[in-house]
Amino acid sequence: MKRYPAILAATGLIWLWTCRPAPAQDNYEIQVYGSDTVPAGHTMVELHSNVALEGNSDLSIRPTQDAFHETIEITHGFNSWFETGFYIFTSVRNGDGWDWVGDHIRPRFRIPESWHWPVGVSLSNEIGYQRRPFSEDTWTWEIRPIIDKQMGRWYWSFNPSFDRSFHGPGVHQGLVFSPNFTISYDFSHLVNGALEYYGSLGPITGFDPLAEQQQQIFPAINLNFSPKWEFNAGVGVGMTRSTDHLIAKVILGYRFDF
C-alpha cells in the first residue's frame, strides 16, 4: 500500500517509539496520510512506535517524557474506494508499566481513480476512546480530508483535520483545526526523503495564541522495500512551548493478501 510515497527516516534513527505531539495525533499515530486506500481483499497491519525524548511532565495526565507509545493499526480494504482501520493504543513508561490506552476505529472513503480527478481525495473519520490517565478528553472524533498529488519524483499530501471532543474539558472548544502536511522527494527507487508538519492551532472560531498552539516538524525517510512493505521514520522538533520538544518515531507495516 502506498500511503504516501516511499518511506522517510531521520539520519541516525533506530527503532524508537513516541509520545504525544499535537492533540490531533496524540502521538500514538504520527502520520500524514495519502488518499489511497488498502486494495479490496487485502489487510494492512502497521506498528507505530515512538518516544518523547524531550516531552512534558503535565500532572493532569501521564507525562510524555520518556514514555514509549506502541500502536497497532489493522486496516482492511473492502472495495476500490472504502477501507476501515482499527487502532490499539498502548504506552509503557518506567514506574508505570505497560498500559492499554484506548481504541479507535477509522472508516475511510476515497474518490475512485476511474474518476480521473487531478488530485487524490479521500475522507477519513476516526472516532474512539482513550483512558483518562492518558487524555483529558476521553471520547473524540477526527474528520480528516486528504488531498495529495504525485508529480514526477515529488509528492505532497495535505490533511486539514478537524477534531471534536465529546467528553472532557475540550468539549467547549468545538471543532479544533489540526493541519498536517508532507512534501517528499524520491532520491531513488528505494529511498524517499520527506518533511512532515503536524499542528493543532485551536478552535476554528478563534485560534489559540501561538505559544499555546502545538506545531512540530519531522524530517523523515521512507524506504520502498516492496509494494507489500511500509517503512517510515523521523525525528520531530517542537516549535512552541506547548509542544513536546523532541520525538522519535518509526512506522513499520506489511500488507497481507486476506
Backbone as CSV, one residue per row, in Angstrom:
resi,resn,N_x,N_y,N_z,CA_x,CA_y,CA_z,C_x,C_y,C_z
1,MET,0.849,-1.202,0.000,0.000,0.000,0.000,0.868,1.229,0.000
2,LYS,0.569,2.141,-0.858,1.333,3.378,-0.917,0.595,4.429,-0.114
3,ARG,0.920,4.606,1.137,0.242,5.578,1.993,0.577,6.964,1.506
4,TYR,1.844,7.222,1.434,2.349,8.396,0.795,3.755,7.992,0.432
5,PRO,4.163,8.229,-0.804,5.224,7.508,-1.489,6.418,7.209,-0.617
6,ALA,6.916,6.051,-0.721,8.133,5.569,-0.116,8.158,5.730,1.378
7,ILE,9.301,6.004,1.982,9.376,5.989,3.432,10.455,6.922,3.953
8,LEU,10.147,7.642,5.024,11.028,8.684,5.490,11.645,8.375,6.827
9,ALA,12.943,8.475,6.976,13.510,8.310,8.313,14.556,9.361,8.537
10,ALA,14.907,9.684,9.758,15.881,10.706,10.015,17.232,10.066,10.162
11,THR,18.243,10.914,10.069,19.591,10.405,9.872,19.986,9.287,10.828
12,GLY,20.212,9.310,11.958,20.676,8.131,12.703,19.608,7.466,13.496
13,LEU,18.390,7.364,12.950,17.265,6.862,13.763,17.259,5.355,13.841
14,ILE,17.066,4.830,15.033,16.901,3.413,15.230,15.471,3.147,15.630
15,TRP,15.196,1.921,15.979,13.806,1.564,16.296,13.394,2.205,17.610
16,LEU,12.740,3.392,17.505,12.294,4.125,18.685,10.791,4.334,18.629
17,TRP,10.229,4.798,19.746,8.772,4.891,19.863,8.410,6.278,20.362
18,THR,7.157,6.843,20.240,6.895,8.245,20.564,5.911,8.547,21.657
19,CYS,5.781,9.843,21.953,4.782,10.396,22.858,3.748,11.157,22.083
20,ARG,3.284,12.287,22.656,2.163,12.906,22.002,2.466,14.294,21.503
21,PRO,2.610,14.517,20.175,2.833,15.847,19.657,1.563,16.632,19.690
22,ALA,0.911,16.746,18.571,-0.317,17.514,18.524,-1.471,16.669,18.979
23,PRO,-2.478,17.275,19.671,-3.586,16.517,20.162,-4.300,15.756,19.079
24,ALA,-4.268,16.291,17.852,-4.935,15.601,16.767,-4.312,14.238,16.550
25,GLN,-3.004,14.128,16.718,-2.313,12.871,16.508,-2.189,12.107,17.824
26,ASP,-2.117,12.802,18.943,-1.939,12.204,20.254,-0.650,11.422,20.349
27,ASN,0.210,11.579,19.411,1.494,10.899,19.329,1.391,9.399,19.519
28,TYR,0.249,8.841,19.182,0.136,7.396,19.112,0.195,6.949,17.657
29,GLU,-0.210,7.792,16.731,-0.010,7.552,15.294,0.371,8.884,14.677
30,ILE,1.628,9.039,14.395,2.146,10.287,13.832,2.373,10.043,12.349
31,GLN,1.409,10.424,11.544,1.459,10.085,10.130,0.613,11.052,9.318
32,VAL,1.150,11.481,8.190,0.363,12.216,7.201,-0.116,11.192,6.181
33,TYR,-1.429,11.095,6.017,-1.979,10.044,5.173,-2.058,10.455,3.711
34,GLY,-1.890,9.455,2.849,-2.172,9.621,1.438,-3.622,9.292,1.163
35,SER,-4.094,9.628,-0.031,-5.519,9.463,-0.345,-5.884,8.032,-0.713
36,ASP,-4.890,7.195,-1.025,-5.195,5.834,-1.460,-5.693,4.987,-0.298
37,THR,-6.421,3.932,-0.606,-6.926,3.008,0.394,-6.325,1.626,0.149
38,VAL,-6.423,0.759,1.149,-5.946,-0.617,1.003,-6.790,-1.315,-0.065
39,PRO,-6.154,-2.005,-1.008,-6.918,-2.684,-2.063,-7.933,-3.683,-1.497
40,ALA,-9.002,-3.886,-2.236,-10.059,-4.800,-1.802,-9.491,-6.191,-1.533
41,GLY,-9.918,-6.781,-0.419,-9.488,-8.123,-0.085,-8.118,-8.220,0.534
42,HIS,-7.502,-7.075,0.873,-6.183,-7.063,1.498,-6.284,-6.423,2.884
43,THR,-5.331,-6.772,3.739,-5.290,-6.243,5.101,-3.893,-5.722,5.399
44,MET,-3.809,-4.481,5.831,-2.529,-3.847,6.185,-2.396,-3.829,7.709
45,VAL,-1.283,-4.350,8.210,-1.002,-4.312,9.646,0.217,-3.427,9.855
46,GLU,0.074,-2.402,10.702,1.156,-1.449,10.939,1.443,-1.329,12.433
47,LEU,2.715,-1.149,12.749,3.142,-0.884,14.114,3.720,0.519,14.161
48,HIS,3.051,1.394,14.917,3.515,2.774,15.110,4.264,2.815,16.439
49,SER,5.558,3.114,16.400,6.393,3.130,17.603,7.019,4.504,17.756
50,ASN,6.936,5.088,18.963,7.518,6.410,19.152,7.809,6.728,20.608
51,VAL,8.711,7.658,20.823,9.089,8.043,22.191,9.371,9.537,22.233
52,ALA,8.971,10.168,23.329,9.288,11.579,23.541,10.622,11.656,24.262
53,LEU,11.644,12.048,23.510,12.970,12.178,24.103,13.037,13.411,24.997
54,GLU,12.291,14.439,24.620,12.118,15.632,25.467,10.645,15.963,25.440
55,GLY,9.892,15.430,26.420,8.444,15.603,26.452,8.000,16.517,27.562
56,ASN,6.744,16.312,28.009,6.208,17.171,29.057,6.015,16.376,30.336
57,SER,5.776,17.104,31.410,5.517,16.494,32.715,4.197,17.010,33.266
58,ASP,3.200,17.132,32.382,1.868,17.611,32.749,1.281,16.707,33.830
59,LEU,0.915,17.280,34.972,0.410,16.487,36.085,-1.041,16.066,35.897
60,SER,-1.753,16.638,34.926,-3.160,16.291,34.716,-3.317,14.969,33.978
61,ILE,-2.256,14.554,33.248,-2.247,13.265,32.570,-0.866,12.637,32.756
62,ARG,-0.699,11.398,32.314,0.612,10.757,32.417,1.641,11.565,31.633
63,PRO,2.822,11.816,32.207,3.857,12.573,31.487,4.259,11.860,30.201
64,THR,4.580,12.642,29.185,5.055,12.053,27.936,6.566,11.830,27.950
65,GLN,7.270,12.520,28.838,8.723,12.371,28.907,9.104,10.900,29.101
66,ASP,9.914,10.380,28.173,10.412,9.001,28.234,9.314,7.949,28.148
67,ALA,8.129,8.328,27.708,7.046,7.348,27.537,7.109,6.765,26.130
68,PHE,7.116,5.452,26.054,7.121,4.762,24.773,5.687,4.421,24.390
69,HIS,5.285,4.804,23.197,3.934,4.526,22.711,3.997,3.515,21.584
70,GLU,3.218,2.463,21.700,3.092,1.452,20.659,1.639,1.365,20.225
71,THR,1.423,1.515,18.939,0.072,1.430,18.391,0.033,0.374,17.297
72,ILE,-0.942,-0.508,17.386,-1.193,-1.477,16.322,-2.354,-0.951,15.489
73,GLU,-2.138,-0.832,14.188,-3.191,-0.390,13.260,-3.461,-1.517,12.269
74,ILE,-4.704,-1.940,12.197,-5.123,-3.001,11.273,-6.172,-2.416,10.335
75,THR,-5.874,-2.395,9.029,-6.751,-1.771,8.045,-7.113,-2.785,6.964
76,HIS,-8.401,-2.904,6.692,-8.861,-3.845,5.660,-9.556,-3.078,4.537
77,GLY,-9.228,-3.430,3.297,-9.873,-2.838,2.141,-11.072,-3.663,1.699
78,PHE,-12.227,-3.009,1.568,-13.451,-3.717,1.212,-13.776,-3.626,-0.276
79,ASN,-13.396,-2.522,-0.897,-13.556,-2.377,-2.349,-12.569,-1.309,-2.819
80,SER,-12.735,-0.818,-4.033,-11.753,0.123,-4.593,-11.837,1.517,-3.986
81,TRP,-12.837,1.777,-3.136,-12.993,3.136,-2.600,-13.295,3.179,-1.101
82,PHE,-13.203,2.034,-0.399,-13.548,2.042,1.026,-12.667,1.068,1.810
83,GLU,-12.167,1.569,2.942,-11.411,0.748,3.885,-11.840,1.116,5.306
84,THR,-11.493,0.256,6.257,-11.722,0.566,7.666,-10.498,0.150,8.462
85,GLY,-10.034,1.073,9.317,-8.883,0.802,10.162,-9.294,0.733,11.622
86,PHE,-8.557,-0.063,12.393,-8.795,-0.201,13.829,-7.469,-0.045,14.550
87,TYR,-7.459,0.752,15.629,-6.230,1.064,16.358,-6.292,0.538,17.792
88,ILE,-5.166,0.016,18.253,-4.990,-0.346,19.656,-3.813,0.472,20.173
89,PHE,-4.072,1.401,21.110,-3.039,2.286,21.652,-2.493,1.708,22.958
90,THR,-1.168,1.683,23.098,-0.552,1.268,24.355,0.579,2.218,24.712
91,SER,0.950,2.217,25.988,2.031,3.090,26.463,2.810,2.357,27.547
92,VAL,4.135,2.532,27.524,4.968,1.940,28.578,5.947,3.003,29.064
93,ARG,6.070,3.078,30.367,6.956,4.082,30.976,7.490,3.524,32.282
94,ASN,8.762,3.789,32.556,9.389,3.298,33.774,8.588,3.744,34.998
95,GLY,8.181,2.779,35.820,7.386,3.086,37.011,5.902,2.936,36.801
96,ASP,5.459,3.010,35.552,4.026,2.883,35.254,3.674,1.522,34.669
97,GLY,4.674,0.818,34.107,4.393,-0.450,33.455,3.810,-0.240,32.068
98,TRP,3.288,-1.329,31.490,2.698,-1.284,30.148,1.199,-1.177,30.285
99,ASP,0.615,-0.141,29.654,-0.811,0.131,29.813,-1.537,0.144,28.476
100,TRP,-2.754,-0.358,28.498,-3.680,-0.145,27.385,-4.224,1.271,27.500
101,VAL,-4.121,2.049,26.418,-4.537,3.454,26.425,-5.948,3.622,25.880
102,GLY,-6.285,2.922,24.792,-7.610,3.065,24.197,-7.658,2.459,22.811
103,ASP,-8.799,2.612,22.159,-9.011,2.080,20.809,-9.748,3.105,19.965
104,HIS,-9.444,3.123,18.659,-10.162,3.960,17.698,-10.545,3.112,16.492
105,ILE,-11.610,3.521,15.805,-11.987,2.915,14.541,-12.026,4.020,13.489
106,ARG,-11.606,3.688,12.243,-11.451,4.723,11.224,-11.939,4.243,9.852
107,PRO,-13.206,4.466,9.511,-13.644,4.224,8.128,-13.149,5.341,7.215
108,ARG,-12.785,4.983,5.972,-12.290,5.983,5.026,-12.801,5.691,3.622
109,PHE,-13.279,6.750,2.975,-13.763,6.687,1.594,-12.828,7.497,0.697
110,ARG,-12.652,7.057,-0.549,-11.813,7.798,-1.482,-12.547,8.009,-2.801
111,ILE,-12.085,9.011,-3.547,-12.557,9.204,-4.917,-11.880,8.148,-5.800
112,PRO,-12.639,7.300,-6.498,-12.016,6.239,-7.310,-11.109,6.816,-8.401
113,GLU,-10.033,6.095,-8.714,-9.114,6.540,-9.751,-9.810,6.655,-11.104
114,SER,-10.874,5.860,-11.300,-11.591,5.881,-12.576,-12.271,7.221,-12.841
115,TRP,-12.382,8.065,-11.798,-12.978,9.387,-11.990,-11.977,10.372,-12.589
116,HIS,-10.696,10.027,-12.534,-9.627,10.832,-13.148,-9.574,12.269,-12.627
117,TRP,-9.697,12.425,-11.306,-9.522,13.749,-10.710,-8.043,14.154,-10.785
118,PRO,-7.742,15.458,-10.850,-6.339,15.907,-10.955,-5.539,15.678,-9.679
119,VAL,-6.216,15.496,-8.554,-5.552,15.192,-7.284,-6.273,14.019,-6.636
120,GLY,-5.565,13.303,-5.768,-6.203,12.257,-4.986,-6.985,12.865,-3.834
121,VAL,-8.176,12.333,-3.559,-9.027,12.865,-2.488,-9.667,11.699,-1.726
122,SER,-9.607,11.765,-0.418,-10.340,10.810,0.404,-10.766,11.496,1.698
123,LEU,-11.665,10.836,2.438,-12.192,11.400,3.682,-12.161,10.326,4.752
124,SER,-11.450,10.624,5.842,-11.300,9.702,6.962,-12.085,10.228,8.159
125,ASN,-12.750,9.328,8.866,-13.439,9.660,10.119,-12.937,8.704,11.194
126,GLU,-12.286,9.257,12.215,-11.706,8.418,13.275,-12.358,8.771,14.604
127,ILE,-12.955,7.763,15.226,-13.656,8.005,16.482,-13.258,6.946,17.491
128,GLY,-13.136,7.334,18.757,-12.762,6.326,19.730,-12.523,6.862,21.122
129,TYR,-11.977,5.993,21.960,-11.843,6.217,23.397,-10.379,6.131,23.815
130,GLN,-9.978,7.036,24.726,-8.687,6.950,25.396,-8.909,7.118,26.896
131,ARG,-8.219,6.319,27.681,-8.406,6.349,29.130,-7.983,7.692,29.718
132,ARG,-8.679,8.097,30.774,-8.474,9.405,31.396,-7.036,9.664,31.857
133,PRO,-6.280,8.676,32.359,-4.896,8.993,32.758,-4.011,9.452,31.600
134,PHE,-4.449,9.165,30.344,-3.611,9.491,29.192,-4.159,10.647,28.352
135,SER,-5.405,10.995,28.557,-6.008,12.092,27.799,-7.148,12.700,28.597
136,GLU,-7.148,14.031,28.712,-8.243,14.682,29.419,-9.565,14.514,28.677
137,ASP,-9.486,14.440,27.342,-10.683,14.205,26.524,-10.724,12.727,26.165
138,THR,-11.689,11.999,26.736,-11.681,10.542,26.615,-12.373,10.034,25.347
139,TRP,-13.414,10.722,24.876,-14.098,10.335,23.639,-13.915,11.446,22.613
140,THR,-13.351,11.099,21.448,-13.049,12.115,20.445,-13.419,11.624,19.048
141,TRP,-13.544,12.589,18.149,-13.855,12.318,16.745,-12.969,13.205,15.883
142,GLU,-12.298,12.605,14.902,-11.460,13.353,13.973,-12.016,13.215,12.563
143,ILE,-12.241,14.344,11.899,-12.637,14.375,10.496,-11.403,14.816,9.708
144,ARG,-10.922,13.951,8.803,-9.669,14.229,8.118,-9.840,14.153,6.597
145,PRO,-10.064,15.290,5.928,-9.966,15.288,4.471,-8.509,15.072,4.064
146,ILE,-8.284,14.386,2.959,-6.934,14.091,2.486,-6.841,14.456,1.008
147,ILE,-5.878,15.296,0.684,-5.659,15.721,-0.705,-4.188,15.500,-1.009
148,ASP,-3.875,14.783,-2.103,-2.470,14.547,-2.403,-2.225,14.516,-3.903
149,LYS,-0.926,14.518,-4.269,-0.561,14.555,-5.681,0.876,14.057,-5.846
150,GLN,1.072,13.162,-6.806,2.403,12.735,-7.200,2.783,13.490,-8.463
151,MET,3.945,14.161,-8.442,4.404,14.939,-9.593,5.841,14.547,-9.905
152,GLY,6.002,13.538,-10.765,7.338,13.026,-11.028,7.921,12.438,-9.762
153,ARG,9.112,12.906,-9.365,9.733,12.424,-8.132,9.187,13.118,-6.885
154,TRP,8.449,14.192,-7.075,7.909,14.941,-5.944,6.516,14.436,-5.572
155,TYR,6.200,14.535,-4.283,4.880,14.160,-3.792,4.509,15.087,-2.643
156,TRP,3.232,15.436,-2.578,2.757,16.201,-1.418,1.388,15.686,-0.981
157,SER,1.104,15.838,0.288,-0.204,15.470,0.830,-0.578,16.459,1.917
158,PHE,-1.829,16.915,1.897,-2.343,17.869,2.875,-3.537,17.238,3.575
159,ASN,-3.481,17.204,4.915,-4.571,16.654,5.740,-5.099,17.757,6.659
160,PRO,-6.055,18.573,6.222,-6.604,19.628,7.088,-7.644,19.040,8.049
161,SER,-7.177,18.497,9.183,-8.040,17.735,10.091,-8.815,18.638,11.050
162,PHE,-9.967,18.118,11.476,-10.811,18.805,12.452,-11.138,17.814,13.566
163,ASP,-10.878,18.231,14.817,-11.040,17.338,15.967,-12.158,17.836,16.878
164,ARG,-12.912,16.863,17.406,-14.046,17.202,18.279,-14.040,16.298,19.493
165,SER,-14.096,16.897,20.687,-14.191,16.134,21.917,-15.657,15.981,22.317
166,PHE,-16.009,14.777,22.786,-17.372,14.531,23.265,-17.431,14.328,24.771
167,HIS,-16.250,14.202,25.405,-16.237,14.034,26.856,-14.894,14.512,27.383
168,GLY,-14.936,15.605,28.154,-13.714,16.178,28.700,-13.700,17.682,28.554
169,PRO,-12.657,18.337,29.028,-12.588,19.803,29.006,-12.571,20.394,27.605
170,GLY,-12.214,19.603,26.589,-12.168,20.124,25.229,-13.517,20.249,24.560
171,VAL,-14.581,19.794,25.219,-15.925,19.844,24.612,-16.301,21.270,24.243
172,HIS,-15.974,22.219,25.123,-16.381,23.613,24.899,-15.668,24.253,23.711
173,GLN,-14.588,23.646,23.246,-13.844,24.234,22.133,-14.526,24.008,20.790
174,GLY,-15.383,23.012,20.713,-15.988,22.683,19.418,-14.961,22.037,18.509
175,LEU,-14.974,22.398,17.236,-14.030,21.833,16.278,-12.666,22.525,16.395
176,VAL,-11.620,21.723,16.525,-10.244,22.226,16.604,-9.544,21.918,15.282
177,PHE,-8.863,22.909,14.716,-8.196,22.757,13.423,-6.782,22.227,13.627
178,SER,-6.490,21.089,12.994,-5.181,20.445,13.135,-4.627,20.106,11.758
179,PRO,-3.950,21.047,11.119,-3.420,20.787,9.773,-2.166,19.921,9.814
180,ASN,-2.094,18.954,8.906,-0.910,18.110,8.744,-0.514,18.140,7.272
181,PHE,0.796,18.121,7.016,1.259,18.270,5.640,2.592,17.543,5.468
182,THR,2.800,16.959,4.289,4.117,16.409,3.968,4.471,16.729,2.524
183,ILE,5.756,16.908,2.279,6.287,17.012,0.926,7.515,16.116,0.882
184,SER,7.617,15.313,-0.188,8.705,14.344,-0.235,9.284,14.255,-1.638
185,TYR,10.473,13.628,-1.716,11.188,13.518,-2.984,11.824,12.136,-3.070
186,ASP,11.649,11.462,-4.215,12.244,10.148,-4.443,13.702,10.306,-4.883
187,PHE,14.640,10.034,-3.990,16.049,10.084,-4.345,16.451,8.883,-5.195
188,SER,15.747,7.755,-4.967,15.972,6.553,-5.753,14.706,5.706,-5.654
189,HIS,14.738,4.544,-6.292,13.583,3.648,-6.187,13.369,3.202,-4.746
190,LEU,14.448,3.150,-3.968,14.371,2.672,-2.587,14.146,3.772,-1.567
191,VAL,14.820,4.914,-1.735,14.869,5.938,-0.679,14.066,7.181,-1.063
192,ASN,13.217,7.592,-0.140,12.411,8.798,-0.296,12.618,9.660,0.945
193,GLY,12.957,10.920,0.754,13.129,11.840,1.870,11.946,12.782,1.962
194,ALA,11.538,13.114,3.192,10.332,13.917,3.357,10.472,14.907,4.510
195,LEU,9.630,15.907,4.460,9.469,16.850,5.555,7.991,16.828,5.930
196,GLU,7.693,16.508,7.188,6.316,16.402,7.670,6.037,17.506,8.690
197,TYR,4.836,18.041,8.632,4.401,19.075,9.588,3.125,18.607,10.275
198,TYR,3.067,18.786,11.612,1.877,18.467,12.388,1.533,19.666,13.269
199,GLY,0.281,20.069,13.263,-0.113,21.221,14.062,-1.472,21.042,14.704
200,SER,-1.707,21.764,15.778,-3.032,21.899,16.386,-3.162,23.365,16.774
201,LEU,-3.954,24.103,15.997,-3.956,25.568,16.108,-5.017,26.113,17.043
202,GLY,-6.007,25.276,17.406,-7.065,25.740,18.291,-8.419,25.700,17.612
203,PRO,-9.473,26.181,18.300,-10.834,26.135,17.758,-10.948,26.937,16.458
204,ILE,-11.802,26.469,15.557,-11.977,27.181,14.294,-12.637,28.535,14.497
205,THR,-13.259,28.731,15.659,-13.890,30.028,15.953,-12.873,31.077,16.394
206,GLY,-11.648,30.652,16.659,-10.597,31.580,17.088,-9.385,30.806,17.545
207,PHE,-8.289,30.877,16.786,-7.100,30.093,17.105,-6.487,30.488,18.444
208,ASP,-5.810,29.548,19.075,-5.102,29.816,20.327,-3.921,30.752,20.073
209,PRO,-3.444,31.453,21.114,-2.195,32.211,20.961,-1.077,31.271,20.503
210,LEU,-0.114,31.801,19.774,0.934,30.980,19.169,1.629,30.087,20.199
211,ALA,1.908,30.610,21.380,2.634,29.834,22.390,1.829,28.635,22.876
212,GLU,0.493,28.699,22.756,-0.371,27.610,23.214,-0.717,26.630,22.101
213,GLN,-0.338,26.942,20.878,-0.557,26.004,19.776,0.489,24.904,19.827
214,GLN,0.189,23.797,19.162,1.160,22.724,19.043,1.587,22.626,17.582
215,GLN,2.876,22.761,17.344,3.397,22.721,15.985,4.725,21.960,16.005
216,GLN,4.878,21.058,15.047,6.044,20.190,15.046,6.461,19.863,13.615
217,ILE,7.774,19.815,13.400,8.351,19.490,12.097,9.142,18.177,12.221
218,PHE,8.887,17.261,11.297,9.590,15.981,11.258,10.381,15.835,9.960
219,PRO,11.702,15.940,9.948,12.455,15.405,8.820,12.316,13.881,8.890
220,ALA,12.060,13.240,7.754,11.781,11.814,7.795,12.312,11.113,6.556
221,ILE,12.266,9.787,6.608,12.701,8.978,5.477,11.719,7.832,5.283
222,ASN,11.442,7.496,4.025,10.613,6.353,3.664,11.476,5.405,2.841
223,LEU,11.310,4.109,3.064,12.063,3.110,2.316,11.092,2.200,1.573
224,ASN,11.288,2.069,0.265,10.424,1.246,-0.582,11.017,-0.143,-0.747
225,PHE,10.843,-1.005,0.257,11.364,-2.365,0.147,10.618,-3.147,-0.929
226,SER,9.282,-3.041,-0.896,8.428,-3.728,-1.863,7.033,-3.156,-1.700
227,PRO,6.112,-3.415,-2.661,4.746,-2.900,-2.525,4.026,-3.401,-1.267
228,LYS,4.496,-4.504,-0.697,3.838,-5.054,0.493,4.304,-4.386,1.787
229,TRP,5.476,-3.765,1.768,6.049,-3.210,2.990,5.906,-1.692,3.053
230,GLU,5.826,-1.189,4.267,5.859,0.249,4.517,6.846,0.520,5.647
231,PHE,7.743,1.487,5.442,8.677,1.876,6.497,8.834,3.385,6.484
232,ASN,8.605,3.995,7.619,8.726,5.440,7.773,9.374,5.719,9.115
233,ALA,10.323,6.640,9.145,10.957,7.002,10.413,11.334,8.470,10.380
234,GLY,11.332,9.103,11.537,11.662,10.514,11.592,11.875,10.993,13.010
235,VAL,12.439,12.174,13.119,12.635,12.836,14.414,11.945,14.182,14.352
236,GLY,11.025,14.431,15.302,10.248,15.665,15.294,10.739,16.672,16.309
237,VAL,10.726,17.936,15.907,11.141,19.033,16.780,9.956,19.959,17.008
238,GLY,9.603,20.188,18.264,8.512,21.097,18.606,8.924,22.543,18.445
239,MET,8.009,23.358,17.930,8.336,24.752,17.646,7.636,25.738,18.576
240,THR,6.841,25.221,19.523,6.213,26.086,20.523,6.419,25.467,21.898
241,ARG,6.215,26.248,22.937,6.451,25.752,24.291,5.414,24.715,24.707
242,SER,4.271,24.647,24.007,3.221,23.692,24.336,3.404,22.351,23.642
243,THR,4.462,22.216,22.859,4.705,21.006,22.081,5.870,20.230,22.665
244,ASP,5.754,18.896,22.693,6.903,18.083,23.081,8.081,18.467,22.193
245,HIS,9.225,18.708,22.805,10.339,19.322,22.058,11.014,18.351,21.089
246,LEU,11.120,17.073,21.467,11.849,16.136,20.620,11.193,14.761,20.684
247,ILE,10.784,14.241,19.514,10.109,12.949,19.429,10.726,12.135,18.301
248,ALA,10.934,10.849,18.544,11.405,9.941,17.503,10.298,8.942,17.191
249,LYS,10.143,8.619,15.908,9.066,7.706,15.520,9.530,6.746,14.433
250,VAL,8.900,5.560,14.418,9.085,4.567,13.367,7.734,3.941,13.066
251,ILE,7.416,3.773,11.783,6.219,3.063,11.353,6.661,1.903,10.469
252,LEU,6.232,0.698,10.823,6.538,-0.482,10.031,5.229,-1.192,9.707
253,GLY,4.978,-1.425,8.409,3.725,-2.047,8.009,3.933,-3.119,6.963
254,TYR,2.974,-4.065,6.937,3.019,-5.143,5.939,1.598,-5.434,5.464
255,ARG,1.437,-5.615,4.177,0.121,-5.882,3.601,-0.048,-7.369,3.357
256,PHE,-1.086,-7.947,3.950,-1.400,-9.356,3.794,-2.495,-9.514,2.733
257,ASP,-2.468,-10.644,2.032,-3.443,-10.900,0.983,-4.676,-11.604,1.532
258,PHE,-5.297,-10.979,2.520,-6.564,-11.512,3.055,-7.347,-10.364,3.662
